[in-house]
Amino acid sequence: MAAAKFREHGFDARRGVQYSGGPDSPDVVGPEGLHIEVKFTERLRLWDALAQSKHDAGKGEIPIVMHKCNGSEWIVIQPFDDWIEMFKEWKD
């Protein structure tokens, strides 16, 4: 489901191998530069999910958490410092 959201917007993405953690096993493979942790749950443990994404991200990857619960839209959670850098780049 999460990988499909990226494909809807023209990015090459597929479900990752979700068994070992680390930069070689994100929940979604692609787009480049992101480490994507996916949580589909009614009760997200936000800080635990973000810590997992940060821990597993490779060098130079932005850790994000994609979250969805039943009947809701997807949201993306990421550290502010990463978000503001992306926003500054977008504004230029």
PDB file of N, CA, C and O in Angstrom:
ATOM      1  N   MET A   1       0.802  -1.195   0.000  1.00  0.00           N
ATOM      2  CA  MET A   1       0.000   0.000   0.000  1.00  0.00           C
ATOM      3  C   MET A   1       0.850   1.266   0.000  1.00  0.00           C
ATOM      4  O   MET A   1       0.593   2.177  -0.787  1.00  0.00           O
ATOM      5  N   ALA A   2       1.860   1.338   0.872  1.00  0.00           N
ATOM      6  CA  ALA A   2       2.688   2.539   0.952  1.00  0.00           C
ATOM      7  C   ALA A   2       3.503   2.717  -0.325  1.00  0.00           C
ATOM      8  O   ALA A   2       3.610   3.829  -0.841  1.00  0.00           O
ATOM      9  N   ALA A   3       4.074   1.638  -0.834  1.00  0.00           N
ATOM     10  CA  ALA A   3       4.839   1.729  -2.078  1.00  0.00           C
ATOM     11  C   ALA A   3       3.952   2.204  -3.220  1.00  0.00           C
ATOM     12  O   ALA A   3       4.404   2.951  -4.088  1.00  0.00           O
ATOM     13  N   ALA A   4       2.708   1.782  -3.225  1.00  0.00           N
ATOM     14  CA  ALA A   4       1.769   2.207  -4.276  1.00  0.00           C
ATOM     15  C   ALA A   4       1.558   3.709  -4.253  1.00  0.00           C
ATOM     16  O   ALA A   4       1.375   4.315  -5.309  1.00  0.00           O
ATOM     17  N   LYS A   5       1.578   4.333  -3.074  1.00  0.00           N
ATOM     18  CA  LYS A   5       1.424   5.784  -2.993  1.00  0.00           C
ATOM     19  C   LYS A   5       2.562   6.484  -3.722  1.00  0.00           C
ATOM     20  O   LYS A   5       2.335   7.482  -4.407  1.00  0.00           O
ATOM     21  N   PHE A   6       3.778   5.976  -3.586  1.00  0.00           N
ATOM     22  CA  PHE A   6       4.905   6.566  -4.313  1.00  0.00           C
ATOM     23  C   PHE A   6       4.745   6.347  -5.816  1.00  0.00           C
ATOM     24  O   PHE A   6       4.999   7.255  -6.607  1.00  0.00           O
ATOM     25  N   ARG A   7       4.324   5.142  -6.209  1.00  0.00           N
ATOM     26  CA  ARG A   7       4.137   4.859  -7.639  1.00  0.00           C
ATOM     27  C   ARG A   7       3.061   5.749  -8.249  1.00  0.00           C
ATOM     28  O   ARG A   7       3.176   6.145  -9.409  1.00  0.00           O
ATOM     29  N   GLU A   8       2.016   6.070  -7.485  1.00  0.00           N
ATOM     30  CA  GLU A   8       0.973   6.976  -7.972  1.00  0.00           C
ATOM     31  C   GLU A   8       1.546   8.333  -8.366  1.00  0.00           C
ATOM     32  O   GLU A   8       0.982   9.034  -9.207  1.00  0.00           O
ATOM     33  N   HIS A   9       2.665   8.696  -7.754  1.00  0.00           N
ATOM     34  CA  HIS A   9       3.282   9.998  -8.013  1.00  0.00           C
ATOM     35  C   HIS A   9       4.529   9.882  -8.888  1.00  0.00           C
ATOM     36  O   HIS A   9       5.349  10.799  -8.942  1.00  0.00           O
ATOM     37  N   GLY A  10       4.662   8.752  -9.566  1.00  0.00           N
ATOM     38  CA  GLY A  10       5.719   8.602 -10.557  1.00  0.00           C
ATOM     39  C   GLY A  10       7.058   8.098 -10.055  1.00  0.00           C
ATOM     40  O   GLY A  10       8.036   8.101 -10.803  1.00  0.00           O
ATOM     41  N   PHE A  11       7.123   7.662  -8.798  1.00  0.00           N
ATOM     42  CA  PHE A  11       8.375   7.140  -8.254  1.00  0.00           C
ATOM     43  C   PHE A  11       8.396   5.623  -8.355  1.00  0.00           C
ATOM     44  O   PHE A  11       7.375   4.957  -8.180  1.00  0.00           O
ATOM     45  N   ASP A  12       9.572   5.094  -8.639  1.00  0.00           N
ATOM     46  CA  ASP A  12       9.763   3.646  -8.637  1.00  0.00           C
ATOM     47  C   ASP A  12       9.874   3.206  -7.184  1.00  0.00           C
ATOM     48  O   ASP A  12      10.797   3.620  -6.482  1.00  0.00           O
ATOM     49  N   ALA A  13       8.958   2.382  -6.731  1.00  0.00           N
ATOM     50  CA  ALA A  13       8.963   1.939  -5.338  1.00  0.00           C
ATOM     51  C   ALA A  13       8.340   0.557  -5.239  1.00  0.00           C
ATOM     52  O   ALA A  13       7.437   0.198  -5.994  1.00  0.00           O
ATOM     53  N   ARG A  14       8.851  -0.202  -4.286  1.00  0.00           N
ATOM     54  CA  ARG A  14       8.300  -1.534  -4.025  1.00  0.00           C
ATOM     55  C   ARG A  14       8.432  -1.829  -2.539  1.00  0.00           C
ATOM     56  O   ARG A  14       9.188  -1.175  -1.820  1.00  0.00           O
ATOM     57  N   ARG A  15       7.690  -2.815  -2.104  1.00  0.00           N
ATOM     58  CA  ARG A  15       7.764  -3.241  -0.717  1.00  0.00           C
ATOM     59  C   ARG A  15       9.142  -3.836  -0.444  1.00  0.00           C
ATOM     60  O   ARG A  15       9.674  -4.584  -1.264  1.00  0.00           O
ATOM     61  N   GLY A  16       9.710  -3.505   0.698  1.00  0.00           N
ATOM     62  CA  GLY A  16      11.023  -4.004   1.055  1.00  0.00           C
ATOM     63  C   GLY A  16      10.940  -5.306   1.823  1.00  0.00           C
ATOM     64  O   GLY A  16       9.855  -5.793   2.142  1.00  0.00           O
ATOM     65  N   VAL A  17      12.105  -5.860   2.115  1.00  0.00           N
ATOM     66  CA  VAL A  17      12.221  -7.059   2.933  1.00  0.00           C
ATOM     67  C   VAL A  17      12.243  -6.590   4.379  1.00  0.00           C
ATOM     68  O   VAL A  17      13.149  -5.859   4.779  1.00  0.00           O
ATOM     69  N   GLN A  18      11.269  -6.996   5.157  1.00  0.00           N
ATOM     70  CA  GLN A  18      11.075  -6.406   6.478  1.00  0.00           C
ATOM     71  C   GLN A  18      11.425  -7.372   7.603  1.00  0.00           C
ATOM     72  O   GLN A  18      10.588  -7.676   8.453  1.00  0.00           O
ATOM     73  N   TYR A  19      12.645  -7.845   7.603  1.00  0.00           N
ATOM     74  CA  TYR A  19      12.964  -8.831   8.633  1.00  0.00           C
ATOM     75  C   TYR A  19      14.186  -8.498   9.468  1.00  0.00           C
ATOM     76  O   TYR A  19      14.303  -8.998  10.587  1.00  0.00           O
ATOM     77  N   SER A  20      15.099  -7.679   8.975  1.00  0.00           N
ATOM     78  CA  SER A  20      16.347  -7.551   9.720  1.00  0.00           C
ATOM     79  C   SER A  20      16.644  -6.146  10.221  1.00  0.00           C
ATOM     80  O   SER A  20      17.480  -5.994  11.113  1.00  0.00           O
ATOM     81  N   GLY A  21      16.010  -5.128   9.699  1.00  0.00           N
ATOM     82  CA  GLY A  21      16.349  -3.767  10.076  1.00  0.00           C
ATOM     83  C   GLY A  21      17.648  -3.341   9.437  1.00  0.00           C
ATOM     84  O   GLY A  21      18.425  -4.185   8.990  1.00  0.00           O
ATOM     85  N   GLY A  22      17.894  -2.068   9.386  1.00  0.00           N
ATOM     86  CA  GLY A  22      19.118  -1.545   8.793  1.00  0.00           C
ATOM     87  C   GLY A  22      18.866  -0.941   7.437  1.00  0.00           C
ATOM     88  O   GLY A  22      17.767  -1.046   6.893  1.00  0.00           O
ATOM     89  N   PRO A  23      19.891  -0.303   6.887  1.00  0.00           N
ATOM     90  CA  PRO A  23      19.731   0.415   5.628  1.00  0.00           C
ATOM     91  C   PRO A  23      19.385  -0.463   4.429  1.00  0.00           C
ATOM     92  O   PRO A  23      18.869   0.030   3.426  1.00  0.00           O
ATOM     93  N   ASP A  24      19.665  -1.760   4.528  1.00  0.00           N
ATOM     94  CA  ASP A  24      19.377  -2.655   3.408  1.00  0.00           C
ATOM     95  C   ASP A  24      17.982  -3.260   3.458  1.00  0.00           C
ATOM     96  O   ASP A  24      17.630  -4.067   2.598  1.00  0.00           O
ATOM     97  N   SER A  25      17.183  -2.882   4.453  1.00  0.00           N
ATOM     98  CA  SER A  25      15.852  -3.484   4.544  1.00  0.00           C
ATOM     99  C   SER A  25      14.778  -2.476   4.978  1.00  0.00           C
ATOM    100  O   SER A  25      14.120  -2.677   5.999  1.00  0.00           O
ATOM    101  N   PRO A  26      14.598  -1.385   4.203  1.00  0.00           N
ATOM    102  CA  PRO A  26      13.509  -0.477   4.535  1.00  0.00           C
ATOM    103  C   PRO A  26      12.163  -1.138   4.236  1.00  0.00           C
ATOM    104  O   PRO A  26      12.100  -2.123   3.500  1.00  0.00           O
ATOM    105  N   ASP A  27      11.098  -0.597   4.805  1.00  0.00           N
ATOM    106  CA  ASP A  27       9.766  -1.129   4.515  1.00  0.00           C
ATOM    107  C   ASP A  27       9.361  -0.858   3.072  1.00  0.00           C
ATOM    108  O   ASP A  27       8.646  -1.653   2.462  1.00  0.00           O
ATOM    109  N   VAL A  28       9.823   0.276   2.525  1.00  0.00           N
ATOM    110  CA  VAL A  28       9.604   0.610   1.116  1.00  0.00           C
ATOM    111  C   VAL A  28      10.958   0.916   0.504  1.00  0.00           C
ATOM    112  O   VAL A  28      11.718   1.722   1.042  1.00  0.00           O
ATOM    113  N   VAL A  29      11.264   0.278  -0.618  1.00  0.00           N
ATOM    114  CA  VAL A  29      12.507   0.534  -1.345  1.00  0.00           C
ATOM    115  C   VAL A  29      12.206   1.565  -2.418  1.00  0.00           C
ATOM    116  O   VAL A  29      11.361   1.337  -3.284  1.00  0.00           O
ATOM    117  N   GLY A  30      12.897   2.708  -2.365  1.00  0.00           N
ATOM    118  CA  GLY A  30      12.679   3.824  -3.274  1.00  0.00           C
ATOM    119  C   GLY A  30      11.707   4.788  -2.651  1.00  0.00           C
ATOM    120  O   GLY A  30      10.896   4.359  -1.830  1.00  0.00           O
ATOM    121  N   PRO A  31      11.729   6.017  -2.971  1.00  0.00           N
ATOM    122  CA  PRO A  31      12.716   6.746  -3.748  1.00  0.00           C
ATOM    123  C   PRO A  31      14.060   6.879  -3.016  1.00  0.00           C
ATOM    124  O   PRO A  31      14.139   6.811  -1.789  1.00  0.00           O
ATOM    125  N   GLU A  32      15.087   7.067  -3.805  1.00  0.00           N
ATOM    126  CA  GLU A  32      16.440   7.175  -3.281  1.00  0.00           C
ATOM    127  C   GLU A  32      16.539   8.340  -2.297  1.00  0.00           C
ATOM    128  O   GLU A  32      15.938   9.394  -2.501  1.00  0.00           O
ATOM    129  N   GLY A  33      17.302   8.132  -1.235  1.00  0.00           N
ATOM    130  CA  GLY A  33      17.536   9.191  -0.263  1.00  0.00           C
ATOM    131  C   GLY A  33      16.631   9.141   0.955  1.00  0.00           C
ATOM    132  O   GLY A  33      16.815   9.911   1.898  1.00  0.00           O
ATOM    133  N   LEU A  34      15.649   8.236   0.944  1.00  0.00           N
ATOM    134  CA  LEU A  34      14.744   8.099   2.085  1.00  0.00           C
ATOM    135  C   LEU A  34      14.892   6.720   2.707  1.00  0.00           C
ATOM    136  O   LEU A  34      15.115   5.731   2.009  1.00  0.00           O
ATOM    137  N   HIS A  35      14.766   6.668   4.021  1.00  0.00           N
ATOM    138  CA  HIS A  35      14.592   5.389   4.700  1.00  0.00           C
ATOM    139  C   HIS A  35      13.174   5.403   5.239  1.00  0.00           C
ATOM    140  O   HIS A  35      12.857   6.190   6.131  1.00  0.00           O
ATOM    141  N   ILE A  36      12.317   4.541   4.708  1.00  0.00           N
ATOM    142  CA  ILE A  36      10.885   4.594   4.969  1.00  0.00           C
ATOM    143  C   ILE A  36      10.459   3.466   5.903  1.00  0.00           C
ATOM    144  O   ILE A  36      10.582   2.283   5.585  1.00  0.00           O
ATOM    145  N   GLU A  37       9.962   3.867   7.050  1.00  0.00           N
ATOM    146  CA  GLU A  37       9.370   2.945   8.014  1.00  0.00           C
ATOM    147  C   GLU A  37       7.857   3.096   7.876  1.00  0.00           C
ATOM    148  O   GLU A  37       7.341   4.210   7.963  1.00  0.00           O
ATOM    149  N   VAL A  38       7.142   2.000   7.665  1.00  0.00           N
ATOM    150  CA  VAL A  38       5.695   2.048   7.455  1.00  0.00           C
ATOM    151  C   VAL A  38       4.979   1.452   8.658  1.00  0.00           C
ATOM    152  O   VAL A  38       5.322   0.372   9.140  1.00  0.00           O
ATOM    153  N   LYS A  39       3.978   2.183   9.129  1.00  0.00           N
ATOM    154  CA  LYS A  39       3.161   1.707  10.244  1.00  0.00           C
ATOM    155  C   LYS A  39       1.693   1.844   9.848  1.00  0.00           C
ATOM    156  O   LYS A  39       1.220   2.942   9.557  1.00  0.00           O
ATOM    157  N   PHE A  40       0.987   0.735   9.841  1.00  0.00           N
ATOM    158  CA  PHE A  40      -0.454   0.708   9.595  1.00  0.00           C
ATOM    159  C   PHE A  40      -1.092   0.206  10.880  1.00  0.00           C
ATOM    160  O   PHE A  40      -1.243  -0.998  11.088  1.00  0.00           O
ATOM    161  N   THR A  41      -1.460   1.141  11.733  1.00  0.00           N
ATOM    162  CA  THR A  41      -1.960   0.784  13.061  1.00  0.00           C
ATOM    163  C   THR A  41      -2.877   1.879  13.584  1.00  0.00           C
ATOM    164  O   THR A  41      -2.766   3.038  13.184  1.00  0.00           O
ATOM    165  N   GLU A  42      -3.764   1.511  14.463  1.00  0.00           N
ATOM    166  CA  GLU A  42      -4.660   2.487  15.068  1.00  0.00           C
ATOM    167  C   GLU A  42      -3.953   3.303  16.154  1.00  0.00           C
ATOM    168  O   GLU A  42      -4.340   4.439  16.430  1.00  0.00           O
ATOM    169  N   ARG A  43      -2.940   2.734  16.755  1.00  0.00           N
ATOM    170  CA  ARG A  43      -2.233   3.411  17.848  1.00  0.00           C
ATOM    171  C   ARG A  43      -0.734   3.421  17.567  1.00  0.00           C
ATOM    172  O   ARG A  43      -0.015   2.486  17.919  1.00  0.00           O
ATOM    173  N   LEU A  44      -0.291   4.469  16.944  1.00  0.00           N
ATOM    174  CA  LEU A  44       1.119   4.583  16.589  1.00  0.00           C
ATOM    175  C   LEU A  44       1.951   4.998  17.794  1.00  0.00           C
ATOM    176  O   LEU A  44       1.623   5.945  18.510  1.00  0.00           O
ATOM    177  N   ARG A  45       3.010   4.279  17.990  1.00  0.00           N
ATOM    178  CA  ARG A  45       4.010   4.689  18.988  1.00  0.00           C
ATOM    179  C   ARG A  45       5.038   5.527  18.229  1.00  0.00           C
ATOM    180  O   ARG A  45       6.087   5.043  17.802  1.00  0.00           O
ATOM    181  N   LEU A  46       4.689   6.801  18.082  1.00  0.00           N
ATOM    182  CA  LEU A  46       5.414   7.733  17.223  1.00  0.00           C
ATOM    183  C   LEU A  46       6.913   7.733  17.465  1.00  0.00           C
ATOM    184  O   LEU A  46       7.696   7.543  16.535  1.00  0.00           O
ATOM    185  N   TRP A  47       7.310   7.944  18.698  1.00  0.00           N
ATOM    186  CA  TRP A  47       8.737   8.077  18.977  1.00  0.00           C
ATOM    187  C   TRP A  47       9.487   6.771  18.742  1.00  0.00           C
ATOM    188  O   TRP A  47      10.639   6.791  18.310  1.00  0.00           O
ATOM    189  N   ASP A  48       8.855   5.649  19.020  1.00  0.00           N
ATOM    190  CA  ASP A  48       9.483   4.354  18.743  1.00  0.00           C
ATOM    191  C   ASP A  48       9.647   4.151  17.238  1.00  0.00           C
ATOM    192  O   ASP A  48      10.688   3.680  16.781  1.00  0.00           O
ATOM    193  N   ALA A  49       8.621   4.506  16.474  1.00  0.00           N
ATOM    194  CA  ALA A  49       8.684   4.340  15.017  1.00  0.00           C
ATOM    195  C   ALA A  49       9.758   5.233  14.419  1.00  0.00           C
ATOM    196  O   ALA A  49      10.520   4.794  13.557  1.00  0.00           O
ATOM    197  N   LEU A  50       9.827   6.484  14.868  1.00  0.00           N
ATOM    198  CA  LEU A  50      10.838   7.399  14.349  1.00  0.00           C
ATOM    199  C   LEU A  50      12.237   6.954  14.753  1.00  0.00           C
ATOM    200  O   LEU A  50      13.172   7.047  13.958  1.00  0.00           O
ATOM    201  N   ALA A  51      12.387   6.473  15.982  1.00  0.00           N
ATOM    202  CA  ALA A  51      13.693   5.969  16.423  1.00  0.00           C
ATOM    203  C   ALA A  51      14.128   4.782  15.573  1.00  0.00           C
ATOM    204  O   ALA A  51      15.304   4.663  15.231  1.00  0.00           O
ATOM    205  N   GLN A  52      13.193   3.907  15.231  1.00  0.00           N
ATOM    206  CA  GLN A  52      13.518   2.761  14.385  1.00  0.00           C
ATOM    207  C   GLN A  52      13.984   3.223  13.011  1.00  0.00           C
ATOM    208  O   GLN A  52      14.970   2.705  12.486  1.00  0.00           O
ATOM    209  N   SER A  53      13.283   4.197  12.421  1.00  0.00           N
ATOM    210  CA  SER A  53      13.673   4.695  11.107  1.00  0.00           C
ATOM    211  C   SER A  53      15.043   5.367  11.155  1.00  0.00           C
ATOM    212  O   SER A  53      15.864   5.172  10.259  1.00  0.00           O
ATOM    213  N   LYS A  54      15.291   6.158  12.199  1.00  0.00           N
ATOM    214  CA  LYS A  54      16.600   6.809  12.349  1.00  0.00           C
ATOM    215  C   LYS A  54      17.704   5.769  12.502  1.00  0.00           C
ATOM    216  O   LYS A  54      18.756   5.874  11.872  1.00  0.00           O
ATOM    217  N   HIS A  55      17.460   4.766  13.343  1.00  0.00           N
ATOM    218  CA  HIS A  55      18.462   3.732  13.602  1.00  0.00           C
ATOM    219  C   HIS A  55      18.795   2.951  12.330  1.00  0.00           C
ATOM    220  O   HIS A  55      19.955   2.626  12.079  1.00  0.00           O
ATOM    221  N   ASP A  56      17.769   2.653  11.532  1.00  0.00           N
ATOM    222  CA  ASP A  56      17.962   1.805  10.358  1.00  0.00           C
ATOM    223  C   ASP A  56      18.403   2.571   9.114  1.00  0.00           C
ATOM    224  O   ASP A  56      18.839   1.959   8.139  1.00  0.00           O
ATOM    225  N   ALA A  57      18.297   3.901   9.132  1.00  0.00           N
ATOM    226  CA  ALA A  57      18.655   4.699   7.945  1.00  0.00           C
ATOM    227  C   ALA A  57      20.146   4.602   7.657  1.00  0.00           C
ATOM    228  O   ALA A  57      20.975   4.592   8.567  1.00  0.00           O
ATOM    229  N   GLY A  58      20.463   4.533   6.382  1.00  0.00           N
ATOM    230  CA  GLY A  58      21.855   4.537   5.968  1.00  0.00           C
ATOM    231  C   GLY A  58      22.401   5.950   5.929  1.00  0.00           C
ATOM    232  O   GLY A  58      21.653   6.920   6.056  1.00  0.00           O
ATOM    233  N   LYS A  59      23.695   6.060   5.754  1.00  0.00           N
ATOM    234  CA  LYS A  59      24.349   7.369   5.685  1.00  0.00           C
ATOM    235  C   LYS A  59      23.735   8.192   4.550  1.00  0.00           C
ATOM    236  O   LYS A  59      23.649   7.729   3.413  1.00  0.00           O
ATOM    237  N   GLY A  60      23.317   9.399   4.866  1.00  0.00           N
ATOM    238  CA  GLY A  60      22.749  10.291   3.866  1.00  0.00           C
ATOM    239  C   GLY A  60      21.266  10.077   3.591  1.00  0.00           C
ATOM    240  O   GLY A  60      20.679  10.808   2.793  1.00  0.00           O
ATOM    241  N   GLU A  61      20.652   9.092   4.235  1.00  0.00           N
ATOM    242  CA  GLU A  61      19.220   8.856   4.037  1.00  0.00           C
ATOM    243  C   GLU A  61      18.406   9.647   5.051  1.00  0.00           C
ATOM    244  O   GLU A  61      18.803   9.781   6.209  1.00  0.00           O
ATOM    245  N   ILE A  62      17.278  10.164   4.616  1.00  0.00           N
ATOM    246  CA  ILE A  62      16.357  10.869   5.496  1.00  0.00           C
ATOM    247  C   ILE A  62      15.393   9.842   6.078  1.00  0.00           C
ATOM    248  O   ILE A  62      14.693   9.160   5.329  1.00  0.00           O
ATOM    249  N   PRO A  63      15.346   9.721   7.406  1.00  0.00           N
ATOM    250  CA  PRO A  63      14.406   8.767   8.017  1.00  0.00           C
ATOM    251  C   PRO A  63      12.996   9.363   8.045  1.00  0.00           C
ATOM    252  O   PRO A  63      12.797  10.491   8.497  1.00  0.00           O
ATOM    253  N   ILE A  64      12.024   8.594   7.557  1.00  0.00           N
ATOM    254  CA  ILE A  64      10.635   9.018   7.644  1.00  0.00           C
ATOM    255  C   ILE A  64       9.778   7.848   8.113  1.00  0.00           C
ATOM    256  O   ILE A  64      10.151   6.683   7.971  1.00  0.00           O
ATOM    257  N   VAL A  65       8.637   8.182   8.667  1.00  0.00           N
ATOM    258  CA  VAL A  65       7.639   7.189   9.048  1.00  0.00           C
ATOM    259  C   VAL A  65       6.386   7.519   8.253  1.00  0.00           C
ATOM    260  O   VAL A  65       5.869   8.634   8.337  1.00  0.00           O
ATOM    261  N   MET A  66       5.898   6.558   7.486  1.00  0.00           N
ATOM    262  CA  MET A  66       4.596   6.693   6.825  1.00  0.00           C
ATOM    263  C   MET A  66       3.594   5.980   7.716  1.00  0.00           C
ATOM    264  O   MET A  66       3.797   4.829   8.101  1.00  0.00           O
ATOM    265  N   HIS A  67       2.518   6.670   8.038  1.00  0.00           N
ATOM    266  CA  HIS A  67       1.534   6.098   8.948  1.00  0.00           C
ATOM    267  C   HIS A  67       0.134   6.224   8.376  1.00  0.00           C
ATOM    268  O   HIS A  67      -0.217   7.224   7.751  1.00  0.00           O
ATOM    269  N   LYS A  68      -0.652   5.186   8.604  1.00  0.00           N
ATOM    270  CA  LYS A  68      -2.049   5.171   8.192  1.00  0.00           C
ATOM    271  C   LYS A  68      -2.820   4.306   9.170  1.00  0.00           C
ATOM    272  O   LYS A  68      -2.343   3.259   9.608  1.00  0.00           O
ATOM    273  N   CYS A  69      -4.001   4.752   9.501  1.00  0.00           N
ATOM    274  CA  CYS A  69      -4.911   3.896  10.255  1.00  0.00           C
ATOM    275  C   CYS A  69      -6.188   3.762   9.429  1.00  0.00           C
ATOM    276  O   CYS A  69      -6.367   4.481   8.446  1.00  0.00           O
ATOM    277  N   ASN A  70      -7.058   2.864   9.813  1.00  0.00           N
ATOM    278  CA  ASN A  70      -8.279   2.598   9.051  1.00  0.00           C
ATOM    279  C   ASN A  70      -9.055   3.882   8.780  1.00  0.00           C
ATOM    280  O   ASN A  70      -9.300   4.678   9.687  1.00  0.00           O
ATOM    281  N   GLY A  71      -9.433   4.068   7.529  1.00  0.00           N
ATOM    282  CA  GLY A  71     -10.273   5.196   7.154  1.00  0.00           C
ATOM    283  C   GLY A  71      -9.570   6.537   7.110  1.00  0.00           C
ATOM    284  O   GLY A  71     -10.231   7.570   7.004  1.00  0.00           O
ATOM    285  N   SER A  72      -8.258   6.551   7.187  1.00  0.00           N
ATOM    286  CA  SER A  72      -7.541   7.827   7.180  1.00  0.00           C
ATOM    287  C   SER A  72      -6.604   7.909   5.983  1.00  0.00           C
ATOM    288  O   SER A  72      -6.351   6.922   5.292  1.00  0.00           O
ATOM    289  N   GLU A  73      -6.105   9.105   5.763  1.00  0.00           N
ATOM    290  CA  GLU A  73      -5.116   9.303   4.710  1.00  0.00           C
ATOM    291  C   GLU A  73      -3.725   8.970   5.245  1.00  0.00           C
ATOM    292  O   GLU A  73      -3.525   8.901   6.458  1.00  0.00           O
ATOM    293  N   TRP A  74      -2.772   8.767   4.350  1.00  0.00           N
ATOM    294  CA  TRP A  74      -1.384   8.549   4.750  1.00  0.00           C
ATOM    295  C   TRP A  74      -0.823   9.849   5.288  1.00  0.00           C
ATOM    296  O   TRP A  74      -1.134  10.922   4.771  1.00  0.00           O
ATOM    297  N   ILE A  75       0.000   9.763   6.323  1.00  0.00           N
ATOM    298  CA  ILE A  75       0.765  10.907   6.798  1.00  0.00           C
ATOM    299  C   ILE A  75       2.237  10.518   6.837  1.00  0.00           C
ATOM    300  O   ILE A  75       2.578   9.336   6.892  1.00  0.00           O
ATOM    301  N   VAL A  76       3.101  11.521   6.808  1.00  0.00           N
ATOM    302  CA  VAL A  76       4.546  11.307   6.880  1.00  0.00           C
ATOM    303  C   VAL A  76       5.074  12.077   8.079  1.00  0.00           C
ATOM    304  O   VAL A  76       4.753  13.249   8.275  1.00  0.00           O
ATOM    305  N   ILE A  77       5.878  11.409   8.866  1.00  0.00           N
ATOM    306  CA  ILE A  77       6.483  11.996  10.053  1.00  0.00           C
ATOM    307  C   ILE A  77       7.990  11.955   9.855  1.00  0.00           C
ATOM    308  O   ILE A  77       8.550  10.930   9.467  1.00  0.00           O
ATOM    309  N   GLN A  78       8.636  13.077  10.124  1.00  0.00           N
ATOM    310  CA  GLN A  78      10.085  13.109  10.003  1.00  0.00           C
ATOM    311  C   GLN A  78      10.649  14.154  10.954  1.00  0.00           C
ATOM    312  O   GLN A  78       9.921  15.037  11.408  1.00  0.00           O
ATOM    313  N   PRO A  79      11.945  14.063  11.259  1.00  0.00           N
ATOM    314  CA  PRO A  79      12.555  15.065  12.124  1.00  0.00           C
ATOM    315  C   PRO A  79      12.477  16.459  11.480  1.00  0.00           C
ATOM    316  O   PRO A  79      12.619  16.597  10.265  1.00  0.00           O
ATOM    317  N   PHE A  80      12.254  17.469  12.296  1.00  0.00           N
ATOM    318  CA  PHE A  80      12.118  18.831  11.793  1.00  0.00           C
ATOM    319  C   PHE A  80      13.333  19.275  10.998  1.00  0.00           C
ATOM    320  O   PHE A  80      13.178  19.898   9.947  1.00  0.00           O
ATOM    321  N   ASP A  81      14.544  18.971  11.469  1.00  0.00           N
ATOM    322  CA  ASP A  81      15.748  19.419  10.763  1.00  0.00           C
ATOM    323  C   ASP A  81      15.793  18.895   9.327  1.00  0.00           C
ATOM    324  O   ASP A  81      16.227  19.609   8.423  1.00  0.00           O
ATOM    325  N   ASP A  82      15.355  17.672   9.113  1.00  0.00           N
ATOM    326  CA  ASP A  82      15.299  17.133   7.750  1.00  0.00           C
ATOM    327  C   ASP A  82      14.202  17.820   6.953  1.00  0.00           C
ATOM    328  O   ASP A  82      14.396  18.157   5.785  1.00  0.00           O
ATOM    329  N   TRP A  83      13.053  18.027   7.578  1.00  0.00           N
ATOM    330  CA  TRP A  83      11.931  18.662   6.889  1.00  0.00           C
ATOM    331  C   TRP A  83      12.277  20.080   6.467  1.00  0.00           C
ATOM    332  O   TRP A  83      11.990  20.474   5.337  1.00  0.00           O
ATOM    333  N   ILE A  84      12.892  20.858   7.360  1.00  0.00           N
ATOM    334  CA  ILE A  84      13.176  22.262   7.039  1.00  0.00           C
ATOM    335  C   ILE A  84      14.182  22.366   5.903  1.00  0.00           C
ATOM    336  O   ILE A  84      14.094  23.278   5.080  1.00  0.00           O
ATOM    337  N   GLU A  85      15.133  21.448   5.847  1.00  0.00           N
ATOM    338  CA  GLU A  85      16.094  21.462   4.730  1.00  0.00           C
ATOM    339  C   GLU A  85      15.375  21.186   3.412  1.00  0.00           C
ATOM    340  O   GLU A  85      15.659  21.835   2.405  1.00  0.00           O
ATOM    341  N   MET A  86      14.456  20.241   3.410  1.00  0.00           N
ATOM    342  CA  MET A  86      13.681  19.955   2.195  1.00  0.00           C
ATOM    343  C   MET A  86      12.815  21.161   1.828  1.00  0.00           C
ATOM    344  O   MET A  86      12.699  21.504   0.652  1.00  0.00           O
ATOM    345  N   PHE A  87      12.219  21.794   2.810  1.00  0.00           N
ATOM    346  CA  PHE A  87      11.356  22.949   2.562  1.00  0.00           C
ATOM    347  C   PHE A  87      12.169  24.113   1.990  1.00  0.00           C
ATOM    348  O   PHE A  87      11.736  24.769   1.043  1.00  0.00           O
ATOM    349  N   LYS A  88      13.344  24.368   2.565  1.00  0.00           N
ATOM    350  CA  LYS A  88      14.202  25.441   2.047  1.00  0.00           C
ATOM    351  C   LYS A  88      14.569  25.197   0.597  1.00  0.00           C
ATOM    352  O   LYS A  88      14.543  26.114  -0.224  1.00  0.00           O
ATOM    353  N   GLU A  89      14.912  23.952   0.283  1.00  0.00           N
ATOM    354  CA  GLU A  89      15.267  23.601  -1.103  1.00  0.00           C
ATOM    355  C   GLU A  89      14.084  23.816  -2.028  1.00  0.00           C
ATOM    356  O   GLU A  89      14.254  24.307  -3.144  1.00  0.00           O
ATOM    357  N   TRP A  90      12.906  23.462  -1.589  1.00  0.00           N
ATOM    358  CA  TRP A  90      11.692  23.621  -2.384  1.00  0.00           C
ATOM    359  C   TRP A  90      11.389  25.094  -2.617  1.00  0.00           C
ATOM    360  O   TRP A  90      10.949  25.469  -3.704  1.00  0.00           O
ATOM    361  N   LYS A  91      11.621  25.941  -1.600  1.00  0.00           N
ATOM    362  CA  LYS A  91      11.325  27.362  -1.706  1.00  0.00           C
ATOM    363  C   LYS A  91      12.278  28.074  -2.660  1.00  0.00           C
ATOM    364  O   LYS A  91      11.900  29.088  -3.246  1.00  0.00           O
ATOM    365  N   ASP A  92      13.487  27.582  -2.833  1.00  0.00           N
ATOM    366  CA  ASP A  92      14.480  28.238  -3.722  1.00  0.00           C
ATOM    367  C   ASP A  92      14.189  28.015  -5.182  1.00  0.00           C
ATOM    368  O   ASP A  92      14.927  28.499  -6.040  1.00  0.00           O
TER     369      ASP A  92
END
